[in-house]
Amino acid sequence: MRIELPFQTVETVNESAQDRQRSLELFSSGRETEWRNRLIWGDKKYVLPSLLAEFAGKVNLIYIDPPFNTGQDFSYTAKIPGEDEHGEERATEFLKQPSIIEQKAYRDTWGVTAEERARGVNQLDRYLRWFYETALLLRELLAESGTIYVHLDQSVVHYAKLVMDEVLGDALLNHIVWSYRRWPATATNFQTMHDDILFYAKDPHAAKVFNIRYEPPSESYLKRFKGKTQILDPESKTRKLVVDELTKGLPLRDVWEMSIVAGFKSERTGYPTQKPESLLEQIISVSSNPGDLVLDCFVGSGTTAAVAERLGRRWIACDLSRFAMHTTRKRLLGIPNVRPFVIQNLGKYERQAWQAAEVANPEDQRAREAAYREFILDLYHATPISGRTWLHGTKSGRFVHVGAVDAPITLADVKAVAAKAWKAAGSAKGASDKSAVDILGREFSFDLNETARDVAAQARVEPVFRKIPREVLEKKAVEQGDIRFFELAALVVEAKQEKREATLEAQGFCHSPR
């Protein structure tokens, strides 16, 4: 079932006050506002259908680099520049572990449960089903003259080609090989140093953009024509061929030799699956013109968005990873004169759609809310209690409050929870005489952490605020027991002053998960 949800703009980046005022005036007068490129955080199964209302048949070029190595490790080492105790430059290394959302959305989205395995379902089946559903949506977004590049590797490219043939018919324009060199592994087989890129048209008979590019000619090739203005055409035996045309180089082949993004390159972001800008520059330059609309729904480190921005294309970039959003945003802001762009998500609408689909009694609001609270309490390993409006369960001697699926925890909520927790201390099974409560929420009002703690302290209640993770929307993460409720981030800073010099020391940021 496809659900179209409204996008929520979280931030408009790099927009001046004058531009913002002009956009507001256009909007209020009912006129079309100026185009803004879009960076969207969310699950493709919700984001792509939600784009259809505005962009069906309007996207000129799609490039996707979907996960294709299902055993991929999303951890990597990054370096932070700094100084040692002697003032010498020294970088600090840290290991970026894969988040649960990266593991489950990019690797185990097509994972197989024991029950499914018993029915003969395997991981490849799930992957191809997921890929097929994505391809169908992308086809609807493509303009009739549009083209799509699908970047894969040898492990799944032959399967994916069958899926693309099913979705687009006889529309394969080329099978491109990206050849590169990297640090070799132990030689137990031929070294794998290429990726595959499938190049399709929505309609191979429609007029499409194809701006031919040339490979730079070699020195030996140029020497053959030194001192000549024309050469003999070997087929017609007449002088038609002008040397100036030949010395441009050879028209681009379907084997592209380009280096990977090595660690010393300035464009390196540290993102584990980053693709080189030269690769995307080739694709975008060949298959689109300035002003055309480019879509990448697996944006990762933001290479597609960055190159499209630099080449004057309009772009929409999507990803499920919060880290990808931060990496892409930072990368875009490093482009001189970057145009304003918006960061969007589906916010509470995505959660509401999930609740309606996954929680029983979709027509009964009260029953639906109760079922949602029971679902969250079970994931939190808490014991439900009944008959209380603000207190929903107990765990380890503490009360538990579960916030609504589509609203943030507010200061008023905290006041009500604290008052009830203080009165109910020791009265519920599993609760201690001490007034303590864990407050679980999808979102929290701005600056609530410190303010609410003060309010709760006045009510003689010890609160802990924990985020209900976005992974509860991911069925596989729930089935595999990988849900973690992290304490709401709160930066603790100690200030020290000596004469005219002040030192700020960060003592803590986020507490342990539960």
WOQUICOR-V246573 format. One record per pair of residues at least 24 apart in sequence whose ideal C-beta (glycine too) atoms are under 10 Angstrom apart, sorted by the first residue. I is the first residue (numbers start at 0). GAP is how many residues later the second one is. Records with the same first field share a line. If there is no record, write none. Layout:
I->GAP, GAP
//
This chain:
0->48, 352, 356
1->43, 44, 46, 47, 48, 50, 131, 134, 135, 138
2->42, 43, 46, 47, 343, 346, 347, 349, 350, 351, 353, 354
3->42, 44, 45, 46, 47, 48, 49, 50, 345, 349
4->37, 41, 42, 44, 45, 48, 340, 341, 342, 343, 344, 345, 347, 348
5->44, 47, 338, 340, 341, 343
6->31, 33, 35, 40, 43, 44, 47, 335, 337, 338, 339, 340, 342
7->34, 335, 336, 337, 338, 339, 340, 341, 342
8->27, 29, 333, 334, 335, 336, 338
9->29, 30, 31, 315, 332, 333, 334, 335, 337
10->28, 318, 330, 331, 332, 333
11->24, 328, 329, 330, 331, 332
12->24, 26, 316, 319, 320, 325, 326, 327, 328, 329, 330
13->318, 319, 321, 323, 324, 325, 326, 327
14->324, 325, 326, 327
15->324
18->320, 321
19->320
22->317
33->305, 306
34->256, 258, 279, 304, 305, 306
35->278, 303, 304, 305, 306, 308
36->256, 257, 268, 271, 272, 276, 277, 278, 279, 280, 295, 301, 302, 303, 304, 305
37->257, 267, 276, 277, 278, 279, 280, 303, 304, 305, 306
38->260, 263, 266, 276, 277, 278, 279, 280, 285, 286, 289, 290, 293, 302, 303, 304, 305, 306
39->257, 259, 276, 277, 278, 279, 285, 302, 303, 304, 305, 306
40->276, 277, 278, 279, 280, 281, 283, 284, 285, 287, 302, 303, 304, 305, 306, 429
41->255, 276, 277, 278, 283, 302, 303, 304, 305, 307, 308, 428
42->58, 62, 66, 275, 276, 277, 303, 307, 311, 427, 430, 431
43->61, 65, 86, 89, 90, 93, 94, 253, 254, 274, 275, 276
44->64, 85, 88, 89, 92, 275, 305, 308, 428
45->299, 300, 303, 304, 307, 308, 427
46->90, 250, 269, 271, 272, 273, 297, 298, 299, 303
47->85, 86, 88, 89, 90, 92, 93, 247, 249, 270
48->88, 91, 92, 304
49->294, 296, 299, 300, 303
50->86, 89, 90, 244, 246, 265, 267
51->85, 88, 89
53->87, 262
54->85, 86, 87, 88, 238, 240, 261
55->81, 84, 85, 86, 87
56->82, 83, 84, 85, 86, 87, 89, 145
57->83, 84, 85, 88, 235, 237
58->79, 81, 82, 83, 84, 87, 88, 89, 143, 233, 234, 235, 236, 255, 257
59->82, 83, 85, 86, 87, 148, 149, 227, 228, 229, 231, 232, 233, 234, 235, 253, 254
60->81, 82, 85, 86, 87, 88, 147, 148, 222, 223, 225, 226, 227, 228, 231, 232, 233, 234, 235, 243, 247, 252, 254
61->76, 77, 79, 80, 81, 84, 85, 86, 87, 88, 138, 140, 225, 231, 232, 233, 234, 235, 242, 254
62->84, 85, 86, 87, 88, 134, 212, 216, 217, 220, 221, 224, 225, 231, 232, 233, 234, 235, 236, 240, 241, 244, 245
63->67, 70, 71, 74, 84, 85, 86, 87, 88, 134, 231, 232, 233, 234, 235, 240
64->84, 85, 86, 87, 130, 132, 208, 209, 210, 214, 215, 231, 232, 233, 234, 235, 236, 238, 239
65->40, 61, 64, 65, 68, 69, 84, 85, 86, 90, 94, 231, 232
66->35, 38, 39, 40, 42, 43, 60, 63, 64, 85, 89, 206, 231, 233
67->59, 63, 82, 83, 84, 85, 86, 87, 88, 89, 91, 92, 127, 128, 205
68->37, 38, 83, 84, 86, 87, 204
69->36, 37, 38, 39, 40, 41, 53, 54, 56, 57, 85, 86
70->36, 52, 84
71->26, 30, 31, 34, 35, 200, 201
72->24, 25, 30, 34, 199
73->24, 25, 28, 29, 32, 33, 197, 198, 199, 247, 249
74->24, 27, 28, 197
75->194, 195, 196, 197
76->186, 193
77->191, 192, 193
78->184, 191
95->174, 175, 176, 227
97->174, 223, 225
98->222, 223, 224, 370, 372, 385
99->369, 370, 371, 374, 377, 380, 382, 383, 384, 413
100->219, 220, 221, 222, 368, 369, 370, 372, 373, 376, 381
101->170, 218, 219, 220, 221, 222
102->368, 371, 373, 374, 377, 379
103->216, 367, 370, 371, 372, 373, 374, 375, 376, 378, 379
104->214, 215, 216, 365, 366, 368, 369, 371, 372
105->167, 192, 194, 213, 214, 215, 218
106->369
107->366, 367, 368, 369, 371, 372, 374
108->211, 365, 366, 367, 368
109->366
110->364, 365, 366, 368, 369
111->364
112->362, 363, 366, 367
113->365
114->364
115->363
123->31, 32, 35
125->350
126->29, 32, 33
127->28, 31, 32, 34, 35
128->34
130->25, 28, 29, 32, 33, 36
131->28, 30, 31, 32, 34, 35
132->30, 34
133->29, 33, 163, 164
134->25, 28, 29, 31, 32, 33, 65
135->27, 30, 31, 32
136->30, 160
137->26, 29, 30, 62, 64, 157, 159
138->25, 28, 29, 30, 32, 61, 63
139->62
140->61, 152, 154, 156, 175
141->26, 58, 59, 60, 61, 153
142->59, 60, 63, 65, 149, 150
143->57, 58, 59, 61, 62, 63, 64
144->56, 57, 58, 60, 61, 62, 63, 64
145->54, 55, 56, 57, 60, 62, 63, 141, 142, 146, 147, 149
146->24, 26, 52, 53, 54, 55, 56, 57, 59, 61, 62, 63, 136, 139, 140, 141
147->25, 50, 51, 52, 53, 54, 139, 147
148->24, 25, 27, 48, 49, 50, 51, 130, 131, 134, 135, 137, 138, 147, 155
149->46, 47, 48, 49, 50
150->25, 27, 44, 45, 46, 47, 122, 124, 128, 129, 132, 147
151->43, 44, 45, 46
152->25, 39, 41, 42, 43
153->38, 40, 41, 42
154->37, 41
155->40
156->38, 39, 40, 41
157->38
159->36, 38
160->35, 37, 39
162->35
163->34, 36
164->33, 35
166->33, 35
167->30, 32, 33, 34, 35, 36
168->31, 32, 33, 34, 35
169->34
170->28, 29, 30, 31, 32, 33, 34
171->26, 27, 28, 29, 32
172->25, 26, 27, 28, 31, 35, 37, 81, 114
173->24, 25, 26, 79, 80
174->24, 79
175->76, 77, 78, 79, 80, 103, 106, 107
176->76, 77, 78, 79, 80
177->77, 78, 79, 80, 82, 97, 98, 101, 104
178->76, 77, 78, 79, 80
179->76, 77, 78, 79, 80, 81, 96, 99
180->76, 77, 78, 79, 81
181->77, 78, 80
182->77, 79
192->67
193->61, 62, 63
194->61, 65, 80, 84
196->57, 59, 82, 86
198->55, 84, 87, 88
200->86
207->79, 80
208->76, 77, 78, 79, 80, 83
209->76, 77
210->73, 74, 75, 76, 77, 78
211->36, 39, 40, 74
212->35, 36, 38, 39, 68, 69, 72, 73
213->31, 33, 34, 35, 36, 37, 38
214->33, 34, 35, 36, 37, 38, 40, 41, 42
215->32, 33, 34
216->29, 30, 31, 32, 33
217->31, 32
220->25, 26, 28, 29
221->24, 25, 27
251->30, 34
255->26, 27
257->24
260->40, 42
265->68
266->34, 36, 39, 64, 67
267->33
268->31, 32, 33, 34, 37, 58, 59, 61, 62, 65
269->31, 53, 57
270->29, 30, 31, 32, 50, 52, 53, 56, 57, 60
271->28, 29
272->25, 27, 28, 30, 51
273->26, 27, 28, 29, 53, 57
274->25, 26, 28, 29, 32
275->27, 31
276->26, 27, 29, 30, 33
277->25, 29
278->24, 25, 28
279->24, 25, 26, 27, 28, 30, 31
280->25, 26, 27, 29, 30
281->25
282->24
283->24, 26, 27, 28, 29, 31
284->26, 28
287->24, 25, 26
288->24
289->24
295->32
297->26
298->25, 26, 28, 29
299->24, 27, 28
300->26, 27, 29, 30
301->24, 25, 26, 27, 28, 29, 30
302->25, 28
303->24
304->24, 26, 27, 30, 36
305->25, 26, 28, 29, 32
306->28
308->26, 28, 29, 30, 32
309->25, 26, 27, 28
311->27
313->25
314->24, 26
315->25, 28
316->24
317->26, 27
319->150, 154
321->148
346->59, 95, 96
347->56, 57, 58, 59, 60, 94, 95
348->57
349->56, 120, 123
350->53, 54, 55, 56, 91, 92, 117, 119, 121, 122
351->53, 54
352->120
353->51, 116, 118, 119, 120, 121
354->49, 50, 51, 118
355->49
356->116
357->114, 115, 117, 120
358->46
367->37
368->33, 35, 36
371->30, 32, 33, 34, 100
372->27, 28, 29, 30, 31, 32, 67
373->28
374->27, 30, 97, 103
375->24, 26, 27, 29, 64, 66, 92, 96, 107, 109
376->25, 63
377->100, 105
378->61, 89, 90, 92, 93, 98, 99, 102, 104, 105, 106
379->58, 60, 86, 88, 103, 105, 134
380->102, 104, 133
381->48, 56, 58, 132
382->45, 46, 47, 48
384->39, 42, 43, 44, 45, 46
385->42
386->41
387->32, 33, 36, 39, 40
388->27, 28, 31
389->25, 26, 27, 28, 29, 30, 31, 34, 47, 49
390->25, 26, 29, 30, 32, 33, 36, 37, 40, 46
391->25, 48
392->35, 37, 38, 45, 47
393->30, 34, 35, 36, 37, 38, 43, 44
394->35, 36, 43, 119
395->34, 35, 36, 40, 42, 118
396->29, 33, 34, 35, 36, 37, 39
397->32, 33, 34, 36, 37, 38, 39, 40, 64, 65, 66
398->25, 26, 29, 31, 32, 33, 36, 37, 38, 39, 40, 62, 64
399->30, 31, 37, 38, 39, 40, 64, 66
400->36, 37, 38, 39, 40, 62, 64
401->36, 37, 38, 39, 40, 66
402->36, 37, 38, 39, 40, 41, 62, 65
403->37, 38, 39
404->37, 63, 67
405->36, 37
406->34, 35, 36, 38
407->33, 34, 35, 36, 37, 38, 40
408->30, 31, 32, 33, 34, 35, 36, 39, 43, 56, 58, 59, 79
409->31, 33, 34, 35, 38, 42
410->33, 34, 36, 37, 40, 41, 44
411->33, 43
412->26, 28, 31, 32, 35, 39
413->25, 27, 30, 31, 34, 37, 38, 39, 41, 42, 45, 47, 49, 51
414->37, 40, 41, 43, 44
416->35, 39, 42, 44, 46
417->34, 37, 38, 39, 40, 41, 42, 43, 44, 45
418->36, 37, 40, 42
419->39, 41
420->35, 38, 39, 40, 41, 42
421->34, 37, 38, 39
422->36
424->35, 36
433->26, 27, 28
434->24, 25, 26, 27, 28
435->25, 26, 27, 28
436->24, 25, 26, 27, 28
437->24, 25, 26, 27, 28, 47, 49, 76
438->24, 25, 26, 27, 49
439->24, 25, 26, 27, 28, 45, 74
440->24, 25, 26, 27, 47
441->25, 26, 27, 28, 30
442->24, 25
443->44, 45
447->40
448->38, 39, 40, 41, 42
449->40, 41, 42
451->36
452->37
463->24, 47, 50
464->24, 25, 46
465->45, 47, 48
466->43, 46
468->44
482->30
483->28, 29, 30
484->28, 29
485->24, 25, 26, 27, 28
486->24, 25, 26, 27
//
